Amino acid sequence: MAILLKCSAIFLHIPKTGGNWVAEVLDDNDLVFAHFGEKHSSMEQILEFEKWFRVPYKYSKPNKPFFKFCFIRHPLKWYESWFNMQGALGWPNWGGNPDVWHPNAMLDGLGDPDFNKFVAKVLKRRPGYVSELYGWYTIPGIDFVGKQENLVDDLLTVLNMLNVKVDEYRIRNFKHINVSEKTDFQWDPDLKKEMERVEVAAFKRFGYETEP
């Protein structure tokens, strides 16, 4: 579920960007007021929620807009992480329950034990998927977009922006969550080039570099 903090902030969890670690750190530091909606609620869903939900006065001024933040990661690394997780789980489908929205449901049925075959299937069915995914969370209204590559520092930056006092040492040494076994992915050069082309929006918008 999305997480509402006591300091009138909302954490939006984009899959495979370190969100489970962030969620546990927030809970461990007693910063969570409530969980609501679906785990990977998009900004559109959050904005609907924001219309009617108000934080109790003792936590914040009523009717104050929520500070909203999320994390993203390098587009190609996202595909690698998704492939690792899905392979370990046996390639489950995420759209099986019509009452539960999941942003990765459109990748259902693309499983393959060969990484490059999986990439080719994504390129055929949903080119530019990661750019689209990030776009569901980073529309106007988002206040901070951190990077999984700088997860600890960026989370501390957010908490500092919110004037939340925490034990920095405790956060920097918090246990790792859902870390897949490191894999040296061998991208097919042509597929990699095509993936960089179709994900150019994410690369450019969030400052990631493609290979020369």
Residue frames relative to the residue before (quaternion, step in Angstrom):
aa qw qx qy qz dx dy dz
M 1.0000 0.0000 0.0000 0.0000 0.00 0.00 0.00
A 0.5634 -0.5473 0.4763 0.3952 3.55 -1.24 0.40
I 0.3156 -0.7763 0.5249 0.1491 3.57 -1.11 0.65
L 0.1849 -0.7548 0.6238 0.0835 3.53 -0.87 1.06
L 0.2552 -0.7877 0.5467 0.1242 3.56 -0.74 1.08
K 0.6370 -0.5514 0.3915 0.3700 3.54 -1.25 0.46
C 0.6855 0.4777 -0.2759 0.4751 3.58 1.20 -0.47
S 0.5648 -0.6332 0.3641 0.3840 3.61 1.20 0.51
A 0.5163 0.5791 -0.4563 0.4356 3.55 0.87 1.01
I 0.2120 -0.7622 0.5992 0.1222 3.56 -1.21 0.57
F 0.2188 -0.7528 0.6093 0.1193 3.54 -0.94 0.97
L 0.1668 -0.7706 0.6116 0.0653 3.56 -0.80 1.12
H 0.2516 -0.8102 0.5217 0.0896 3.55 -0.67 1.16
I 0.1437 -0.7586 0.6330 0.0560 3.57 -0.47 1.24
P 0.5103 -0.6722 0.4288 0.3225 3.63 -0.73 0.95
K 0.8647 0.1496 -0.1334 0.4605 3.54 -1.22 0.76
T 0.5796 0.5607 -0.3987 0.4368 3.58 1.00 0.82
G 0.6730 -0.5010 0.2959 0.4565 3.58 1.18 0.41
G 0.3659 0.7905 -0.4386 0.2210 3.56 1.26 0.16
N 0.6159 0.5415 -0.3639 0.4416 3.61 1.03 -0.63
W 0.6278 0.5185 -0.3289 0.4783 3.57 1.07 -0.74
V 0.6427 0.5208 -0.3217 0.4606 3.59 0.90 -0.90
A 0.6569 0.5272 -0.3096 0.4413 3.58 0.89 -0.95
E 0.6908 0.4694 -0.2894 0.4677 3.58 0.90 -0.87
V 0.6194 0.5297 -0.3451 0.4654 3.59 1.06 -0.68
L 0.6505 0.5128 -0.3177 0.4614 3.59 0.93 -0.86
D 0.6710 0.4877 -0.2934 0.4751 3.56 0.96 -0.86
D 0.6500 0.5344 -0.3103 0.4423 3.58 0.97 -0.89
N 0.7254 0.4061 -0.2306 0.5056 3.60 1.13 -0.63
D 0.4600 -0.7238 0.4164 0.3017 3.58 1.30 0.39
L 0.3882 0.7338 -0.4657 0.3066 3.55 0.97 0.91
V 0.5999 0.6116 -0.3402 0.3878 3.59 1.27 -0.33
F 0.2520 -0.7526 0.5927 0.1368 3.55 -0.95 0.97
A 0.7912 -0.1711 0.1508 0.5675 3.60 0.92 -0.91
H 0.3025 -0.6740 0.6357 0.2237 3.51 -1.37 0.42
F 0.0511 0.8150 -0.5736 0.0645 3.58 -0.91 0.79
G 0.7890 0.3130 -0.2312 0.4754 3.54 -1.31 0.31
E 0.6823 -0.4348 0.3723 0.4549 3.53 -1.15 -0.72
K 0.6854 -0.5202 0.3137 0.4015 3.55 -1.14 0.58
H 0.7989 0.2288 -0.1023 0.5467 3.56 0.94 -0.89
S 0.0787 0.8298 -0.5452 0.0893 3.58 0.96 0.86
S 0.3918 -0.7229 0.5245 0.2210 3.57 -0.96 0.91
M 0.6880 -0.4636 0.3458 0.4384 3.58 -1.28 0.17
E 0.6136 0.5518 -0.3560 0.4386 3.59 0.99 -0.75
Q 0.6674 0.4860 -0.2955 0.4807 3.58 0.98 -0.84
I 0.6412 0.5245 -0.3189 0.4606 3.58 1.02 -0.80
L 0.6563 0.5125 -0.3194 0.4522 3.59 0.94 -0.83
E 0.6140 0.5211 -0.3492 0.4790 3.58 1.10 -0.61
F 0.6418 0.5212 -0.3095 0.4697 3.54 0.99 -0.87
E 0.6575 0.5514 -0.3066 0.4119 3.57 0.94 -0.91
K 0.5733 0.6201 -0.3772 0.3802 3.58 1.16 -0.53
W 0.8185 0.2673 -0.1197 0.4942 3.56 1.00 -0.79
F 0.6680 0.5010 -0.3151 0.4510 3.57 1.14 -0.46
R 0.0318 -0.7862 0.6171 -0.0009 3.57 -0.98 0.86
V 0.4590 -0.6785 0.5052 0.2714 3.54 -1.02 0.84
P 0.5530 -0.6096 0.4368 0.3630 3.64 -0.94 0.77
Y 0.6481 -0.5860 0.3339 0.3537 3.52 -1.05 0.84
K 0.6398 0.5592 -0.3467 0.3972 3.59 0.98 -0.76
Y 0.6913 0.4512 -0.2851 0.4871 3.59 1.20 -0.38
S 0.8086 -0.0681 0.0948 0.5767 3.59 1.03 -0.61
K 0.6175 -0.4995 0.4304 0.4289 3.52 -1.30 0.12
P 0.4964 -0.6669 0.4534 0.3213 3.63 -0.87 0.84
N 0.8353 0.2354 -0.1926 0.4580 3.52 -1.25 0.67
K 0.4382 0.6769 -0.4781 0.3481 3.59 1.19 0.27
P 0.4972 -0.6563 0.4603 0.3320 3.65 -0.82 0.86
F 0.4707 -0.6729 0.4945 0.2849 3.53 -1.08 0.74
F 0.3927 -0.6486 0.5941 0.2686 3.55 -1.20 0.63
K 0.0935 -0.8308 0.5487 0.0050 3.58 -0.61 1.11
F 0.0398 0.8146 -0.5750 0.0641 3.56 -0.87 0.95
C 0.0377 -0.7768 0.6286 0.0015 3.54 -1.28 0.54
F 0.3240 -0.7207 0.5735 0.2159 3.55 -1.34 -0.01
I 0.1427 -0.7593 0.6288 0.0878 3.54 -1.19 0.65
R 0.1865 -0.7718 0.5860 0.1615 3.62 -1.23 -0.12
H 0.7198 -0.4045 0.3222 0.4632 3.58 -1.30 0.17
P 0.5355 -0.6764 0.3939 0.3171 3.62 -0.70 1.04
L 0.6912 0.4637 -0.3046 0.4631 3.61 0.84 -0.85
K 0.6323 0.5192 -0.3316 0.4698 3.57 1.08 -0.69
W 0.5761 0.5680 -0.3878 0.4417 3.58 1.12 -0.54
Y 0.6679 0.4945 -0.3073 0.4637 3.59 0.87 -0.91
E 0.6377 0.5262 -0.3300 0.4557 3.58 0.97 -0.79
S 0.6757 0.4917 -0.2927 0.4647 3.57 0.92 -0.91
W 0.6416 0.5201 -0.3220 0.4628 3.58 0.99 -0.82
F 0.6421 0.5209 -0.3149 0.4661 3.58 0.96 -0.88
N 0.6487 0.5201 -0.3165 0.4566 3.61 0.93 -0.87
M 0.6976 0.4772 -0.2810 0.4547 3.56 0.80 -1.00
Q 0.6820 0.4939 -0.2966 0.4504 3.56 0.84 -0.97
G 0.6335 0.5325 -0.3304 0.4538 3.56 1.01 -0.78
A 0.6629 0.5067 -0.2983 0.4635 3.57 0.99 -0.87
L 0.7185 0.4367 -0.2400 0.4852 3.59 1.11 -0.70
G 0.5230 -0.6462 0.4120 0.3730 3.57 1.25 -0.15
W 0.5330 -0.6770 0.3690 0.3485 3.57 1.19 0.65
P 0.0734 0.8133 -0.5707 0.0862 3.61 0.56 1.11
N 0.4350 -0.6540 0.5414 0.2999 3.56 -1.26 0.36
W 0.2990 -0.7789 0.5344 0.1356 3.56 -1.05 0.81
G 0.6766 0.4777 -0.2964 0.4756 3.56 1.25 -0.02
G 0.3566 0.7850 -0.4523 0.2280 3.56 1.23 0.35
N 0.7247 0.3676 -0.2310 0.5351 3.58 1.16 -0.54
P 0.3384 -0.7824 0.4826 0.2011 3.62 -0.35 1.18
D 0.6544 0.5200 -0.3137 0.4505 3.59 1.22 -0.36
V 0.7172 0.3771 -0.2323 0.5380 3.60 1.28 -0.17
W 0.2748 -0.7720 0.5542 0.1462 3.57 -0.66 1.12
H 0.0335 0.7789 -0.6259 0.0212 3.57 -0.96 0.85
P 0.4666 -0.7289 0.4226 0.2689 3.61 -0.68 1.06
N 0.7048 0.4680 -0.2765 0.4558 3.59 1.15 -0.44
A 0.3663 0.7647 -0.4710 0.2433 3.58 1.27 0.11
M 0.6528 0.5354 -0.3332 0.4197 3.60 1.05 -0.65
L 0.6234 0.4991 -0.3558 0.4855 3.59 1.28 0.02
D 0.3783 0.7265 -0.4877 0.3021 3.59 1.27 0.07
G 0.8030 0.3054 -0.2246 0.4599 3.55 -1.06 0.77
L 0.6222 0.5580 -0.3451 0.4270 3.61 1.23 0.02
G 0.3587 0.7728 -0.4658 0.2392 3.57 1.24 0.16
D 0.1235 0.7660 -0.6234 0.0968 3.53 -1.16 0.69
P 0.4784 -0.6752 0.4661 0.3129 3.63 -0.91 0.75
D 0.6650 0.4516 -0.2923 0.5181 3.59 1.25 -0.36
F 0.4627 -0.7206 0.4413 0.2681 3.58 -0.58 1.16
N 0.7052 0.4733 -0.2875 0.4428 3.59 0.79 -0.93
K 0.6071 0.5240 -0.3591 0.4775 3.59 1.12 -0.51
F 0.6082 0.5333 -0.3402 0.4795 3.56 1.10 -0.71
V 0.6507 0.5152 -0.3125 0.4621 3.60 0.90 -0.91
A 0.6527 0.5194 -0.3153 0.4525 3.57 0.93 -0.88
K 0.6388 0.5201 -0.3254 0.4642 3.59 1.03 -0.75
V 0.6392 0.5143 -0.3263 0.4694 3.58 0.99 -0.80
L 0.6572 0.5196 -0.3097 0.4496 3.57 0.92 -0.90
K 0.6683 0.4994 -0.2972 0.4644 3.56 1.07 -0.69
R 0.7696 0.3744 -0.2002 0.4770 3.58 0.85 -0.97
R 0.8393 0.0529 0.0439 0.5393 3.60 0.80 -0.99
P 0.0119 -0.8265 0.5627 -0.0077 3.63 0.55 1.07
G 0.7976 0.2383 -0.2049 0.5148 3.56 -0.92 0.94
Y 0.2578 0.8228 -0.4826 0.1540 3.57 1.24 0.36
V 0.6845 0.4902 -0.3124 0.4400 3.62 0.81 -0.91
S 0.6120 0.5256 -0.3504 0.4759 3.60 1.03 -0.69
E 0.6428 0.5136 -0.3067 0.4785 3.55 1.04 -0.81
L 0.6369 0.5415 -0.3130 0.4507 3.57 0.96 -0.93
Y 0.6900 0.4698 -0.2867 0.4701 3.57 0.78 -1.00
G 0.6245 0.5725 -0.3309 0.4156 3.56 1.09 -0.70
W 0.6064 0.5638 -0.3548 0.4343 3.59 1.15 -0.53
Y 0.7493 0.3905 -0.1981 0.4967 3.57 1.19 -0.51
T 0.7579 0.4018 -0.1956 0.4753 3.60 1.12 -0.55
I 0.2921 0.7384 -0.5408 0.2774 3.56 1.08 0.73
P 0.6998 -0.4259 0.3257 0.4721 3.63 -1.22 0.19
G 0.6295 0.4774 -0.3943 0.4695 3.53 -0.81 1.07
I 0.6042 0.5027 -0.3593 0.5032 3.57 1.21 -0.41
D 0.2999 -0.7966 0.5056 0.1407 3.58 -0.89 0.92
F 0.8036 0.0403 0.0008 0.5938 3.58 1.12 -0.57
V 0.0754 -0.7676 0.6360 0.0248 3.55 -0.96 0.97
G 0.1235 -0.8059 0.5775 0.0411 3.55 -0.42 1.23
K 0.3973 -0.7064 0.5328 0.2433 3.54 -1.32 0.11
Q 0.5532 -0.6200 0.4526 0.3236 3.53 -1.04 0.85
E 0.6145 0.5667 -0.3432 0.4283 3.58 1.09 -0.65
N 0.7584 0.2469 -0.1462 0.5853 3.61 1.21 -0.51
L 0.0997 0.8827 -0.4588 0.0205 3.55 1.22 0.60
V 0.6993 0.4732 -0.2891 0.4511 3.59 0.75 -1.00
D 0.6916 0.4757 -0.2863 0.4621 3.57 0.79 -1.01
D 0.6772 0.4943 -0.3057 0.4512 3.58 0.92 -0.83
L 0.6273 0.5110 -0.3466 0.4747 3.61 1.03 -0.66
L 0.6450 0.5078 -0.3183 0.4741 3.58 0.98 -0.80
T 0.6090 0.5449 -0.3431 0.4631 3.58 1.10 -0.69
V 0.6453 0.5159 -0.3153 0.4668 3.58 0.95 -0.88
L 0.6865 0.4856 -0.2943 0.4542 3.57 0.81 -0.97
N 0.6221 0.5229 -0.3351 0.4768 3.57 1.11 -0.64
M 0.6280 0.5323 -0.3241 0.4662 3.57 1.04 -0.81
L 0.7085 0.4441 -0.2384 0.4939 3.55 1.11 -0.73
N 0.4065 -0.7348 0.4468 0.3087 3.58 1.34 0.00
V 0.3801 0.7042 -0.4957 0.3376 3.53 1.08 0.82
K 0.2841 -0.7705 0.5518 0.1455 3.56 -0.78 1.06
V 0.0832 0.7921 -0.5966 0.0989 3.56 -0.70 1.11
D 0.5301 -0.5817 0.5039 0.3559 3.52 -1.35 0.22
E 0.3210 -0.7856 0.4955 0.1851 3.58 -0.19 1.29
Y 0.6331 0.5351 -0.3414 0.4429 3.59 0.93 -0.81
R 0.6394 0.5345 -0.3219 0.4493 3.58 0.97 -0.87
I 0.6800 0.4784 -0.2918 0.4729 3.60 0.94 -0.86
R 0.6677 0.5111 -0.3111 0.4429 3.58 0.92 -0.86
N 0.7538 0.3495 -0.1965 0.5206 3.57 1.15 -0.52
F 0.3517 0.7408 -0.4999 0.2787 3.56 1.23 0.38
K 0.6130 -0.5948 0.3853 0.3493 3.57 -1.07 0.80
H 0.5037 -0.6265 0.5030 0.3173 3.56 -1.21 0.57
I 0.1901 -0.7833 0.5866 0.0785 3.55 -1.14 0.73
N 0.8719 -0.0075 -0.0039 0.4896 3.59 -1.00 0.94
V 0.2916 0.7486 -0.5390 0.2529 3.57 0.87 0.93
S 0.3304 -0.7569 0.5317 0.1880 3.58 -0.63 1.13
E 0.6026 -0.5371 0.4427 0.3904 3.52 -1.25 0.47
K 0.5044 -0.6787 0.4424 0.2986 3.57 -0.82 1.02
T 0.0601 -0.7989 0.5982 -0.0201 3.55 -0.85 1.04
D 0.3167 -0.7295 0.5734 0.1968 3.56 -0.97 0.86
F 0.1703 -0.8234 0.5361 0.0744 3.56 -0.02 1.30
Q 0.2097 -0.7646 0.6008 0.1023 3.53 -0.94 0.96
W 0.1794 -0.8126 0.5496 0.0738 3.54 -0.05 1.29
D 0.4509 -0.6083 0.5733 0.3130 3.52 -1.11 0.70
P 0.5140 -0.6922 0.3986 0.3128 3.65 -0.60 1.07
D 0.6749 0.4900 -0.3017 0.4620 3.59 0.95 -0.84
L 0.6515 0.5027 -0.3145 0.4732 3.58 0.99 -0.79
K 0.6383 0.5272 -0.3251 0.4570 3.55 1.02 -0.81
K 0.6519 0.5129 -0.3090 0.4653 3.55 0.94 -0.87
E 0.6679 0.4886 -0.2981 0.4756 3.58 0.96 -0.85
M 0.6406 0.5152 -0.3334 0.4616 3.60 0.98 -0.76
E 0.6373 0.5090 -0.3278 0.4767 3.59 0.99 -0.75
R 0.6395 0.5283 -0.3302 0.4504 3.58 1.04 -0.72
V 0.7348 0.4224 -0.2562 0.4648 3.60 0.77 -0.97
E 0.7043 0.4129 -0.2627 0.5141 3.60 1.22 -0.39
V 0.2595 0.8115 -0.4955 0.1694 3.57 1.22 0.36
A 0.5929 0.5805 -0.3732 0.4149 3.61 1.05 -0.66
A 0.6874 0.4629 -0.2844 0.4819 3.59 0.90 -0.89
F 0.6287 0.5410 -0.3378 0.4449 3.58 0.97 -0.83
K 0.7314 0.4367 -0.2453 0.4628 3.57 0.76 -1.03
R 0.6811 0.5123 -0.3125 0.4196 3.58 0.80 -0.96
F 0.8033 0.3014 -0.1444 0.4930 3.58 0.91 -0.89
G 0.5756 -0.6761 0.3419 0.3077 3.56 1.23 0.45
Y 0.4203 0.6680 -0.5057 0.3485 3.57 1.04 0.71
E 0.3423 -0.7511 0.5320 0.1888 3.56 -1.07 0.72
T 0.3322 -0.6949 0.5987 0.2197 3.53 -1.16 0.73
E 0.5753 -0.5815 0.4351 0.3763 3.55 -1.20 0.42
P 0.5828 -0.5910 0.4145 0.3731 3.62 -1.04 0.70
